[in-house]
Amino acid sequence: MREKIWKIPYERPEAPEALLRMGCPPLLAAVLKLRGVSLPEQAQRLFSAGPDSLNDPMLLKDMDLAVERLHRAINAGETVAVYGDYDVDGITSTCLLTDYLRSKGLRCIPYIPSRDNEGYGLNTAAIDTLHSRGVSLMITVDCGITAREEAAYARTLGMDLIITDHHECGGGPLPEACAVVDPKREDDTCPNACLAGVGVAMKLACACEGGSESILARYADLVAVGTVADVMPLVDENRALVQMGLDMLRERPRLGLAAMLKESGLDEKKLTASSIGFGLAPRLNAAGRLGQTDVALQLLMTEDPDEAARLAASLCELNRKRQSIETEIWQEANAMLEGREPDGPIVLCSDRWHQGVIGIAASRLAEQYSLPAIMICFHGERGKGSCRSYGGFNLFDALSACAEHLTGFGGHALAAGLNLRQDQLADFRKALADYYRANKPAPQPEVLCDLLITDPALMSLDNVAALDRLEPYGSENPRPVFCLSGAVVEALTSVGGGRHLRLRVNLRGESLEGIFFSHSAQELGLREGDPVDLAFTPQVNEFRGSRSVQLLVTAARPHRPEALCEAILEGRKETFWAAAPWCPQRADFVRVWRLLENPGFRLGNSCADVLRQCPSGMRPECFCLCLAVFREAGLLRAEDEALYGACAAQPAVKADLEATGLLRLLHSC
């Protein structure tokens, strides 16, 4: 198993006094400081996100034109279509605006194109279909911003068009429409350019209604689901929208979502943004991936409890089918690699794969091999591929460089889609491999920790419970990840039929319990009694009325002392506090001094060389701290700030180790 690259913050965390005085526990205060919050008023704004955090919908460019055209349609009783997308954001957007317009007495037709047969966005065949049904006004949601030709075609039929979208506008002019509402417009000055498609649709309904209160009371749950599923930043206005949606999901969810929560077993669990992202969203997405978006639409709009239960069960079954198809594709892809470790972008193809699922399998391959992955589904000579990046490699730039071998492509740096002919495949593979070799990204840390925990008191029940005030977690407001470095493994227990690992570690005399899902001690190379590094998110575990802190482990490895030892040897004093658990005792100093007294002894010229000189049985961090204390006390002489190549020295006066600033610092931690 390839070991991931870790980044452990050895600098001492800061808990602002102002936040501590307002009642923030130390752990929460330290996390807030890392996220740019150091004043009580900033913290209060963060904690009390609500309706007052919302921006005026009329700040969006062209919103006045959209509202005026929509009011005309309502007054004239026109037939209107809402044209969406087949992902969760598009489905929730379509349901929200369709339901709102129907509540205004309009005949409103929802339309979501087929992923397989029509693809993303507007198409002329769909416009013809809607025109034949008497539609005089079409409103796009979560799509349309680049549909210049389709907008022109609709105009030739006498159909008006309002575009609401949240994607990048791309080059060239905007489509000609009655209104183009998109916070990503270059001339748009609204404060929140990161609204989801459902957020823009909600803004249109609020503007049309003349206020947001009644709209949010009716649709906040849909807005939250679409915003989280589309991985929008959960800060500022989006954070407030999701928080209000979660409140609605907990207290009075619409029938379809209530049925989905029950069917998926989430109704009896604590409901968070993660519940949406990992529970509701995949089930709703399965409908679009497998070409049955009508099931999701009906579920979110039904007012019949029995129908809601039936549709929720159907969606859960669709999701199980999607998971099965995904696993089959992933297994087949691994078989194609024949056990070899690729050293460049993975490009695989088949005429048996399901187009709606290959993107998930590509993501899984990218994570598994730490490489960009492209999976292509061929139908005859024409192939359609889903691309997923890894490690900062810019997929869009790569596809642009290989464009001569493609019939089309689109997307962004992290995910993209492409089209190519069968006879272009070999040339495309070679061109992409050449581009990757020339533009290979530098290795990036894959385990990123916010804080290093050296004091087990920070993992108290009150400290951990207070982190809930940072919810809802999501993009740009992630759940904080903490780290233990060098904690000693006390117990390792396989649970869940050997699929998961329960562990207990000791940090400075205190035991901490953790769980690591889908991993085993053997796979990780862990043994009882050995030091270990853990990355984790702490959570409050409730069992039979008892509450305790549990570490939800996200990464584990045998302890690696090199990075901290290097910092100590190079004199980076801001990191010394992190070594407090290995503060030397008198016996440690004696052992190291005896080593230094050997005639001609010199320390190695690199961290690795120095650590090879560490006395048997002594922790490397302790050894390096002894050397640093000796240096400060004048017992060790080095040519510069670093200790490399240092040798013993005889001070003019007797050295007092306890008087050194370093030992005082270590004793205070």
Secondary structure, DSSP 8 states (H G I E B T S, - for coil): -----EE---S-----HHHHHTT--HHHHHHHHHTT--SHHHHHHHHT-SGGG---GGGSTTHHHHHHHHHHHHHHT-EEEEE--SSHHHHHHHHHHHHHHHHTT-EEEEE---TTTT-SS--HHHHHHHHHTT--EEEESS--TT-HHHHHHHHHTT-EEEEE--S---SS----SSEEE-TTSTT---S-TT--HHHHHHHHHHHHHT-SHHHHHHHHHHHHHHHHHTT---SHHHHHHHHHHHHHHHHS--HHHHHHHHHTT-TTS---HHHIIIIIHHHHHHHHHTT-HHHHHHHHH---HHHHHHHHHHHHHHHHHHHHHHHHHHHHHHHHHTT---SS-EEEEESSS-TTTHHHHHHHHHHHHTS-EEEEEEETTEEEEEEE--TT--HHHHHHHTGGG-SEEEE-SSEEEEEEEGGGHHHHHHHHHHHHHHS------SEE-SEE---GGGGSHHHHHHGGGG-S-BTTB----EEEEEEEEEEEEEETTTTEEEEEEEETTEEEEEEETT--HHHHT--TTSEEEEEEEEEEEEETTEEEEEEEEEEEEE---HHHHHHHHTT-GGGGGGGGGG---HHHHHHHHHHHTSTT----SSHHHHHHTS-TTS-HHHHHHHHHHHHHHTSEE-SSSS-TT-EE---SS---GGGSHHHHHHHH-
